[in-house]
Amino acid sequence: MVRASELLAEHEVELLRRALLEWGGPAHCSDQLAVGMGFADERDLLDQCRRLRSALSEDTQLGAADWARTLLAAEIVFVSDLVGSGVEWQTTTGRDDETTIKTLRVIQRKLARTVSPYYGKRPTA
């Protein structure tokens, strides 16, 4: 269990929070993809994204599975034009692609040790 403030800078936390918010907006997830990301279904993805956004805002401790789901959900929603924000990312978030990918790479490196139990695996609690 670890708090966001122990791992990430404030702007990195804000990127994750904004990415999670995209799932309730322009992004559209199938039940199958949600399950692959470690959620029960699409409804659970949306509910958990709200919970995770709140936990990030309140600097609540999160376990490795929650960090893995947060990172994976952010990666997919940013990149995928089929299910995520994709080419509309800058329009819907106000964040440009270049800055986002650079920040996301930093986040990936900082979370590597925390999420490593889930490399190649479905992140479940």
PyRosetta script that sets phi, psi and omega in degrees:
from pyrosetta import init, pose_from_sequence

init()
pose = pose_from_sequence("MVRASELLAEHEVELLRRALLEWGGPAHCSDQLAVGMGFADERDLLDQCRRLRSALSEDTQLGAADWARTLLAAEIVFVSDLVGSGVEWQTTTGRDDETTIKTLRVIQRKLARTVSPYYGKRPTA")
pose.set_psi(1, 130.0)
pose.set_omega(1, -177.6)
pose.set_phi(2, -149.4)
pose.set_psi(2, 144.6)
pose.set_omega(2, 178.7)
pose.set_phi(3, -85.6)
pose.set_psi(3, 151.9)
pose.set_omega(3, 178.0)
pose.set_phi(4, -57.3)
pose.set_psi(4, -40.6)
pose.set_omega(4, -177.1)
pose.set_phi(5, -64.7)
pose.set_psi(5, -17.8)
pose.set_omega(5, 178.1)
pose.set_phi(6, -83.8)
pose.set_psi(6, -15.5)
pose.set_omega(6, -174.7)
pose.set_phi(7, -118.4)
pose.set_psi(7, -36.5)
pose.set_omega(7, -166.8)
pose.set_phi(8, -127.1)
pose.set_psi(8, 154.1)
pose.set_omega(8, 172.0)
pose.set_phi(9, -76.1)
pose.set_psi(9, 160.1)
pose.set_omega(9, -177.2)
pose.set_phi(10, -57.3)
pose.set_psi(10, -42.7)
pose.set_omega(10, -179.2)
pose.set_phi(11, -67.4)
pose.set_psi(11, -27.1)
pose.set_omega(11, 176.6)
pose.set_phi(12, -72.8)
pose.set_psi(12, -39.8)
pose.set_omega(12, 175.4)
pose.set_phi(13, -62.5)
pose.set_psi(13, -42.5)
pose.set_omega(13, -180.0)
pose.set_phi(14, -63.0)
pose.set_psi(14, -36.2)
pose.set_omega(14, 176.8)
pose.set_phi(15, -63.6)
pose.set_psi(15, -44.7)
pose.set_omega(15, 178.7)
pose.set_phi(16, -62.9)
pose.set_psi(16, -42.6)
pose.set_omega(16, 179.0)
pose.set_phi(17, -60.6)
pose.set_psi(17, -44.3)
pose.set_omega(17, -178.4)
pose.set_phi(18, -66.5)
pose.set_psi(18, -39.5)
pose.set_omega(18, 178.9)
pose.set_phi(19, -63.4)
pose.set_psi(19, -43.0)
pose.set_omega(19, 178.5)
pose.set_phi(20, -62.4)
pose.set_psi(20, -34.0)
pose.set_omega(20, 178.9)
pose.set_phi(21, -65.5)
pose.set_psi(21, -30.7)
pose.set_omega(21, -179.9)
pose.set_phi(22, -59.4)
pose.set_psi(22, -28.9)
pose.set_omega(22, -179.6)
pose.set_phi(23, -65.8)
pose.set_psi(23, -23.4)
pose.set_omega(23, 177.0)
pose.set_phi(24, -92.9)
pose.set_psi(24, 3.6)
pose.set_omega(24, -177.4)
pose.set_phi(25, -124.2)
pose.set_psi(25, -110.1)
pose.set_omega(25, -173.6)
pose.set_phi(26, -70.8)
pose.set_psi(26, -22.5)
pose.set_omega(26, -178.1)
pose.set_phi(27, -79.7)
pose.set_psi(27, 146.8)
pose.set_omega(27, -179.9)
pose.set_phi(28, -132.7)
pose.set_psi(28, 117.6)
pose.set_omega(28, -175.8)
pose.set_phi(29, -108.7)
pose.set_psi(29, 141.2)
pose.set_omega(29, 173.1)
pose.set_phi(30, -86.0)
pose.set_psi(30, 163.0)
pose.set_omega(30, 174.8)
pose.set_phi(31, -60.1)
pose.set_psi(31, -40.1)
pose.set_omega(31, -177.8)
pose.set_phi(32, -62.5)
pose.set_psi(32, -44.9)
pose.set_omega(32, 179.4)
pose.set_phi(33, -66.2)
pose.set_psi(33, -42.1)
pose.set_omega(33, 178.8)
pose.set_phi(34, -57.8)
pose.set_psi(34, -43.5)
pose.set_omega(34, 178.0)
pose.set_phi(35, -62.1)
pose.set_psi(35, -43.3)
pose.set_omega(35, 178.6)
pose.set_phi(36, -61.5)
pose.set_psi(36, -29.1)
pose.set_omega(36, 178.5)
pose.set_phi(37, -85.1)
pose.set_psi(37, -3.2)
pose.set_omega(37, 177.0)
pose.set_phi(38, 102.7)
pose.set_psi(38, 11.5)
pose.set_omega(38, 178.0)
pose.set_phi(39, -105.0)
pose.set_psi(39, 162.7)
pose.set_omega(39, -178.8)
pose.set_phi(40, -70.0)
pose.set_psi(40, -39.2)
pose.set_omega(40, -179.5)
pose.set_phi(41, -171.0)
pose.set_psi(41, -174.7)
pose.set_omega(41, -177.8)
pose.set_phi(42, -60.6)
pose.set_psi(42, -43.6)
pose.set_omega(42, 179.7)
pose.set_phi(43, -58.8)
pose.set_psi(43, -43.7)
pose.set_omega(43, 178.5)
pose.set_phi(44, -64.4)
pose.set_psi(44, -39.4)
pose.set_omega(44, 176.2)
pose.set_phi(45, -56.0)
pose.set_psi(45, -49.7)
pose.set_omega(45, -178.9)
pose.set_phi(46, -63.1)
pose.set_psi(46, -43.3)
pose.set_omega(46, 178.6)
pose.set_phi(47, -64.1)
pose.set_psi(47, -44.4)
pose.set_omega(47, -178.5)
pose.set_phi(48, -69.8)
pose.set_psi(48, -34.0)
pose.set_omega(48, 176.4)
pose.set_phi(49, -61.4)
pose.set_psi(49, -40.1)
pose.set_omega(49, 176.4)
pose.set_phi(50, -63.4)
pose.set_psi(50, -44.4)
pose.set_omega(50, 179.9)
pose.set_phi(51, -63.9)
pose.set_psi(51, -44.0)
pose.set_omega(51, -178.9)
pose.set_phi(52, -67.2)
pose.set_psi(52, -39.1)
pose.set_omega(52, 175.9)
pose.set_phi(53, -60.0)
pose.set_psi(53, -43.2)
pose.set_omega(53, 179.0)
pose.set_phi(54, -64.2)
pose.set_psi(54, -44.8)
pose.set_omega(54, 179.8)
pose.set_phi(55, -61.6)
pose.set_psi(55, -39.7)
pose.set_omega(55, 177.5)
pose.set_phi(56, -65.9)
pose.set_psi(56, -40.9)
pose.set_omega(56, 179.1)
pose.set_phi(57, -64.8)
pose.set_psi(57, -40.9)
pose.set_omega(57, -176.3)
pose.set_phi(58, -89.2)
pose.set_psi(58, 0.6)
pose.set_omega(58, 180.0)
pose.set_phi(59, 57.2)
pose.set_psi(59, 41.6)
pose.set_omega(59, 178.0)
pose.set_phi(60, -80.8)
pose.set_psi(60, 146.9)
pose.set_omega(60, 177.3)
pose.set_phi(61, -64.7)
pose.set_psi(61, 138.7)
pose.set_omega(61, 176.9)
pose.set_phi(62, -125.6)
pose.set_psi(62, 145.7)
pose.set_omega(62, 176.0)
pose.set_phi(63, -82.4)
pose.set_psi(63, 171.4)
pose.set_omega(63, -177.3)
pose.set_phi(64, -58.0)
pose.set_psi(64, -40.4)
pose.set_omega(64, -179.6)
pose.set_phi(65, -63.8)
pose.set_psi(65, -41.5)
pose.set_omega(65, 177.8)
pose.set_phi(66, -64.9)
pose.set_psi(66, -40.2)
pose.set_omega(66, 177.2)
pose.set_phi(67, -64.5)
pose.set_psi(67, -40.3)
pose.set_omega(67, 179.4)
pose.set_phi(68, -65.0)
pose.set_psi(68, -44.6)
pose.set_omega(68, 178.4)
pose.set_phi(69, -63.5)
pose.set_psi(69, -40.6)
pose.set_omega(69, 179.0)
pose.set_phi(70, -61.5)
pose.set_psi(70, -48.5)
pose.set_omega(70, -179.2)
pose.set_phi(71, -63.4)
pose.set_psi(71, -47.4)
pose.set_omega(71, -179.0)
pose.set_phi(72, -62.9)
pose.set_psi(72, -42.7)
pose.set_omega(72, 178.4)
pose.set_phi(73, -62.6)
pose.set_psi(73, -38.7)
pose.set_omega(73, 178.9)
pose.set_phi(74, -67.9)
pose.set_psi(74, -43.8)
pose.set_omega(74, -179.6)
pose.set_phi(75, -60.5)
pose.set_psi(75, -47.8)
pose.set_omega(75, -176.6)
pose.set_phi(76, -68.1)
pose.set_psi(76, -44.9)
pose.set_omega(76, -176.4)
pose.set_phi(77, -66.0)
pose.set_psi(77, -32.1)
pose.set_omega(77, 178.4)
pose.set_phi(78, -72.1)
pose.set_psi(78, -46.0)
pose.set_omega(78, -170.2)
pose.set_phi(79, -86.2)
pose.set_psi(79, -43.6)
pose.set_omega(79, -170.3)
pose.set_phi(80, -75.2)
pose.set_psi(80, 126.3)
pose.set_omega(80, 174.2)
pose.set_phi(81, -88.2)
pose.set_psi(81, -16.6)
pose.set_omega(81, -179.7)
pose.set_phi(82, -79.1)
pose.set_psi(82, -41.3)
pose.set_omega(82, -177.6)
pose.set_phi(83, -121.1)
pose.set_psi(83, -20.4)
pose.set_omega(83, -176.1)
pose.set_phi(84, -103.5)
pose.set_psi(84, -154.9)
pose.set_omega(84, 177.6)
pose.set_phi(85, -81.9)
pose.set_psi(85, -34.3)
pose.set_omega(85, 175.0)
pose.set_phi(86, 49.7)
pose.set_psi(86, -124.6)
pose.set_omega(86, -176.0)
pose.set_phi(87, -65.7)
pose.set_psi(87, -15.7)
pose.set_omega(87, 178.8)
pose.set_phi(88, -90.7)
pose.set_psi(88, -0.7)
pose.set_omega(88, -176.6)
pose.set_phi(89, -48.8)
pose.set_psi(89, -50.9)
pose.set_omega(89, -177.9)
pose.set_phi(90, -63.6)
pose.set_psi(90, -38.7)
pose.set_omega(90, 179.9)
pose.set_phi(91, -66.4)
pose.set_psi(91, -43.5)
pose.set_omega(91, -174.4)
pose.set_phi(92, -83.7)
pose.set_psi(92, -25.2)
pose.set_omega(92, -177.3)
pose.set_phi(93, -109.6)
pose.set_psi(93, -20.0)
pose.set_omega(93, -175.0)
pose.set_phi(94, 78.0)
pose.set_psi(94, 9.7)
pose.set_omega(94, -179.0)
pose.set_phi(95, -110.8)
pose.set_psi(95, 130.8)
pose.set_omega(95, -178.9)
pose.set_phi(96, -77.5)
pose.set_psi(96, 156.1)
pose.set_omega(96, -176.4)
pose.set_phi(97, -61.1)
pose.set_psi(97, -43.9)
pose.set_omega(97, -175.7)
pose.set_phi(98, -61.3)
pose.set_psi(98, -47.4)
pose.set_omega(98, 178.8)
pose.set_phi(99, -66.0)
pose.set_psi(99, -40.3)
pose.set_omega(99, -179.5)
pose.set_phi(100, -61.9)
pose.set_psi(100, -47.7)
pose.set_omega(100, -176.8)
pose.set_phi(101, -67.3)
pose.set_psi(101, -37.7)
pose.set_omega(101, 177.5)
pose.set_phi(102, -63.1)
pose.set_psi(102, -43.7)
pose.set_omega(102, 178.8)
pose.set_phi(103, -66.7)
pose.set_psi(103, -41.9)
pose.set_omega(103, 178.8)
pose.set_phi(104, -61.4)
pose.set_psi(104, -38.9)
pose.set_omega(104, 177.6)
pose.set_phi(105, -63.7)
pose.set_psi(105, -39.5)
pose.set_omega(105, 177.2)
pose.set_phi(106, -64.0)
pose.set_psi(106, -44.0)
pose.set_omega(106, 178.7)
pose.set_phi(107, -61.2)
pose.set_psi(107, -44.6)
pose.set_omega(107, 179.1)
pose.set_phi(108, -57.4)
pose.set_psi(108, -43.5)
pose.set_omega(108, 179.8)
pose.set_phi(109, -66.3)
pose.set_psi(109, -42.0)
pose.set_omega(109, -178.6)
pose.set_phi(110, -68.5)
pose.set_psi(110, -31.6)
pose.set_omega(110, -179.0)
pose.set_phi(111, -91.4)
pose.set_psi(111, -4.4)
pose.set_omega(111, -173.2)
pose.set_phi(112, -51.8)
pose.set_psi(112, -49.8)
pose.set_omega(112, -177.6)
pose.set_phi(113, -65.8)
pose.set_psi(113, -39.1)
pose.set_omega(113, -177.2)
pose.set_phi(114, -67.2)
pose.set_psi(114, -41.6)
pose.set_omega(114, -175.7)
pose.set_phi(115, -93.6)
pose.set_psi(115, -2.7)
pose.set_omega(115, -175.0)
pose.set_phi(116, -55.1)
pose.set_psi(116, -30.3)
pose.set_omega(116, 176.8)
pose.set_phi(117, -62.2)
pose.set_psi(117, -15.3)
pose.set_omega(117, -175.7)
pose.set_phi(118, -108.6)
pose.set_psi(118, 7.8)
pose.set_omega(118, 175.2)
pose.set_phi(119, -59.6)
pose.set_psi(119, 122.2)
pose.set_omega(119, 179.1)
pose.set_phi(120, 74.2)
pose.set_psi(120, 10.2)
pose.set_omega(120, -178.5)
pose.set_phi(121, -129.7)
pose.set_psi(121, 160.0)
pose.set_omega(121, 176.5)
pose.set_phi(122, -76.8)
pose.set_psi(122, 121.9)
pose.set_omega(122, -178.6)
pose.set_phi(123, -75.3)
pose.set_psi(123, 102.1)
pose.set_omega(123, 176.7)
pose.set_phi(124, -122.9)
pose.set_psi(124, 150.3)
pose.set_omega(124, -177.7)
pose.set_phi(125, -71.3)
pose.dump_pdb("model.pdb")
